[in-house]
Amino acid sequence: MPHKVFFAKTSITDFVRDIYESTCGEDFIGLYAIFRPILFVRNSDLCRNILIKDFQSFHDRGVYVNEKKDPLSGHLFSLSGEKWKQLRAKLTPAFTSGRLKAMFQTLIDCGVNLEEFINVQADQGTEIEMRDLMARYTTTVIASVGFGIEEDSIVQPNAPFRMNGRKVFAPTLKNGLRNMLFLMAPKVAKMISLKTVDNDYEDFIFSMVKQSIDYREKSGIQRKDFIQLLLQLRNTGKVDYGDDWNFVSSKEDLSFRITDGCIAIALHFYIQHIYSYWDRKKIKSIKPVFPFGNLKDGFLLKKPFAELFMDLYKQTDEPLLGLYATTKPALMVRDPELLRLILIRDFQYFHDRGVYVNEDSDPLSGHLFSLNGGKWKNLRAKLTPTFTSGRLKAMFQTFLDCGNSLEAHLMKNTNKEVDMRDLMARYTTNIIASVAFGLDSDAIAEPKDTFRIMGKKVRE
């Protein structure tokens, strides 16, 4: 890839054309995008197979995409795998001949504006920059058909949509390097959290789309453009293949006519169904209370969950007891032989606990207790050597030091009343701070120690 492309002195399109024209007679050519090999296919039959017959094997383009940090990058051209397939299936009805034909009047209206502008300029004998004019015409079409915005960039060259569009495609060093990384080194672009557009352009697009959607939903106005179809997709889960442009689904219309009594009946049967799970499995269960299940006292802070589970454990002699955590069925295993099988011999089938984990937004939730599947296995394999008897034995002196601090504190307060629950919590805090974090934190002598205070906040 020549430096002219990197520095936006020539377009990728012109570069590809030059490569094509300089390799006549070859079916395909091997290229390198920095260190990345790329196959340039020239043979028309091979291209036809790739784009039609065998397209299911070639739809991934390998370009940059980062939906979380750069939402505008998550489009059909950049998505891959299952996400691409699902989005393509949802959007395909928006591009039928009937849909495009219905939008054609909008194209004609934009063309009329272009014709009137050219006539005025011709009558005045004004010189016209056709490249810029056609770009403004294209911008007007995109704004109208794509976003449902009546903005005439033909007459108003400095219209917001036009000005923001020019920023994106401006032949600057920044845009050149950005586009080069997106196409040729997507992993590098993702590693440095590079975005396809500047933040101000992203904010402009989001704001514009939101305003257009809010206006249509409040006013009930319908317009034959892509925004209308995307509203239909959002509200109904699909784009209708017919000629229906309405974005309110028939299911939603029906929901407005359902009475409160019907909703109450439906909710009753739903609760009965979810709380009959263990009955259907022929496993003894304890009657739950909606919406807490069997954990009402725990959620209302009347009992610690450990004490609550102890009470549930004592209510039966059965080897298995069916419970409900809110509306989720949970199985309490009481039989020691079954527990041994679950925790040792068959543990590979039971390591997932089904609890909350969100490593991206909540990194501290990504620990061994909450992780599941491959991530759990990888982390467990890495951490297992830290829990060998030798490692734990080496840490034992730290436990003894914490114990000595506890002993000294008790001896000092021999004739005083001591809250043992609080004292043992402070002792435990000392051990965690010292053994796990390497901190010399003495919460026994200093109850308002920072580590202790933060720990109390978590457990309040």
C-alpha positions, 0 to 999 in steps of 0.5 A: 500500500503506497504512502499516497493512500496513507496521507490521503493524496490518492483514494483507495479506489484509484489505488485499487484501479491502478493495481487492477490495470497493471496486472492484466492476465492474472486471476488474483494478486497477493497484496499486503496491507502493512503486515496483513495479507490481502487477496485481490481477485480479478477473475470475474467468475471467481468474483461471482462465486465469492459474491453470490454462490459462496457468499456465506463463506465470504461475508466477513470483511475483516475491517474495524468494528467496536460497537461498545466504544464506537456505535457508528462502526457497527453497520453491515459493512463492518459486522461479521459472523452471527451479528452480520447475519441477524442484522442483514436478515432484519434489514433485507425487507427495507431494500425490496423493489417495492420499498425503494420504489416508494422512496423514489418520489423523495429522490425526484423532489431532491432532483427538482431542487437541483434542477431549479438551482441550476436554472437560476445559476444558468440565468445569472451566468454563474460558474458552478463547481459541479463536483461540490454541487453533486456532493451537496445534492447527494447530501440532500438525498441522504438526509431526506431518504436516510434520516427523514430530514428536510435539509436543502444543502443544494441551496444552503452549502453550509447546512449542518448536515453538509458541514458535518459530512465534509468533516468525515470525508475531508482529505486530512492526515487524521482521516487518512490514518484513521481510514488506513487503520480501520481497513488495514490494521483493525486490531490496532485501531481497536487496541487504541480505542480509535473511533471512525468519526470525531465525537462531535459528529457522533453526537450530531448523528445521535441527536439528529436521529433522536429528534426525528424519531421523537417528532414522528412518535409524538406527532404520528407523522409517517414518511416513506424513508429509512427512518420510518422502516427502522422505527417499524423494525424497533417497535415490531421486531421486523420490517414488513415485506408488504406496503405497510410503513406504519411503525406501530405494531399490531401487537401494540395496538392490541395491547391498548385494548386489553383490560386490567382484568385480563392483565391480572388473569394473565399475570396470575397464570404466569405466576402459577406456571413459573412456581409449579416448576418443581411440582412438574419435576416431582421434587419437593418444594417450599411454597414461594411468595411472589416476587421474592420466591423463598427468599423474602426475609433475605431481600427484606433484610430480616435475616442474613441469607446464610441463616435463611438457607439454614432454616430452609435446610432444616425444613425437610429430610429429603435429599433434594429441595426445590426453591425459588430465587425470585422467579428462578428455580434453584435446587438445594442439595442436602445429600452428602453423597450427591454433594460429593459428586457435584463438587468433585467427580462431576464438577465439570458440569456444575461450575457455572453458578448462574449469578451476575457478572459484567466484566466490562461495566463492573470489573470487580464482578469478574471473579471465580465465583461468578465467571462461567464456561471457558473464562472460569476454566482459564482463570481457575487454571491460572489461580490454582497454583496459588492455593497449594498447601505450600503457598498457604503454609508460607502465608500462615505467619501472616495469620499468626501476626493478625492473631497476635494483634487480636490477642493483644487487644483482648488482653488490653480490654480484659475488664471491658465489654467487647462486641465479639461480632464486630471484633471478629469482623475487624480481625477478618478484615486484618487478614484479608488486607494483609494476606490478600492485598499486602496492607499493614491495616490494623482494623482491630486497634483502629475500628475506623481504618479505611479498609474496614470502613469500605468493607462495612459499606459493601456489607451494609 
